[in-house]
Amino acid sequence: MNKKAIIATFTVAQVCTLLATGNQTTLVSDATEKASTLINAIEPGNMMLADYIKFGIKAEFLGTYEEKSFKDGSNENESDLVIDKIKMNLDIDVTENIKFDTNIEYKDGKDLYIDSAEFDISLNDDLSIAVGKIDIPFGVFDGEMISDPLTKDLGEITQTTIGIIWKPVNSLKLSAWVYDSDIEGEINNAAAALEFKPSDAISLGVGIVSDICVGDLSDAIELEDDAEHDQTAGVNAWIALNLTDSVSILGEYISAIDNIDAINGDKPQTWAIDLVYEATDAITIAARYEGSKEFLADETPESRVGGTLSYAFNDVVTLSAEYLYGKYDDAVEIDDCHLVSGRLVFGF
């Protein structure tokens, strides 16, 4: 529906309301003016419902084909076409010093759920507090690829938390967090992160969490009824470089600092390097090389390489195609895999 159609619909609704209340003075002109003001304020990806409210919607349609080869010579393939994600974002300036942001998502095979809900409270120019269901700043998973990096599979932690963020200077940010554990159901986890940006061309950071198992790795943790979970700390380091106005690179490493008894005594590690080239305003080319060690070897490639080509038709619609080749550990049954993906994204 274009702007003129939306304005017409809004105008009719306003006229009917005013007629019902008996106020028939300059009905059409007033309603049209209000509708025009509202609609013209809407920008792709940033719908301004008011000066203090932003609303956005993003829908992703994903098609995949994967073929796995096994060391015994057999092959296995599967394909899928799904509404991969529908994401709604609401950003509200509650007061000058308090902001609220929430993301509500639908993913294929899952009910609608709150992905994040965060209050940011600014105490002064340098110090703020964040409260809510938040992505703990352990790892940086930005990029232009369709598939998530292996570092995200190991390091992403989204929990109900409270954190304090300190920015003593513009180039430095430190944060500390406490949060609960899905494994133990207690508020006994902590994290800390440091980010340094000496110039527009470079930024880097390090982080530590008290228990790396709290993230996506928790699905693989199986405890006996009376067994206690032994926490294993995790560390990460990353660097992002803007080599030119159109070329950037991001490298990241995430690892447990000790063996984890609950996953066969393994010490999981992952790393990823992403290279992005913005060829034109519409065309983006991305490439990735990544790997893992002792990280759920039956499911995770030991090394993987591939690339993505994206074309933005406009500010709202983007089409992407991706190919990834993965090689598995010699000790597992899978030899290698080929993954082809296509994604259509609508965002406004």
Secondary structure as GFF3:
##gff-version 3
##sequence-region A 1 348
A	DSSP	alpha_helix	3	21	.	.	.	ID=ss1
A	DSSP	alpha_helix	27	40	.	.	.	ID=ss2
A	DSSP	beta_strand	42	43	.	.	.	ID=ss3
A	DSSP	beta_strand	46	50	.	.	.	ID=ss4
A	DSSP	beta_strand	53	70	.	.	.	ID=ss5
A	DSSP	beta_strand	75	93	.	.	.	ID=ss6
A	DSSP	beta_strand	98	107	.	.	.	ID=ss7
A	DSSP	beta_strand	113	122	.	.	.	ID=ss8
A	DSSP	beta_strand	127	135	.	.	.	ID=ss9
A	DSSP	alpha_helix	150	155	.	.	.	ID=ss10
A	DSSP	beta_strand	158	169	.	.	.	ID=ss11
A	DSSP	beta_strand	172	179	.	.	.	ID=ss12
A	DSSP	beta_strand	189	199	.	.	.	ID=ss13
A	DSSP	beta_strand	202	209	.	.	.	ID=ss14
A	DSSP	three_ten_helix	212	214	.	.	.	ID=ss15
A	DSSP	three_ten_helix	216	220	.	.	.	ID=ss16
A	DSSP	beta_strand	234	242	.	.	.	ID=ss17
A	DSSP	beta_strand	247	256	.	.	.	ID=ss18
A	DSSP	three_ten_helix	261	263	.	.	.	ID=ss19
A	DSSP	beta_strand	269	278	.	.	.	ID=ss20
A	DSSP	beta_strand	283	293	.	.	.	ID=ss21
A	DSSP	beta_strand	303	312	.	.	.	ID=ss22
A	DSSP	beta_strand	317	327	.	.	.	ID=ss23
A	DSSP	beta_strand	334	347	.	.	.	ID=ss24
###
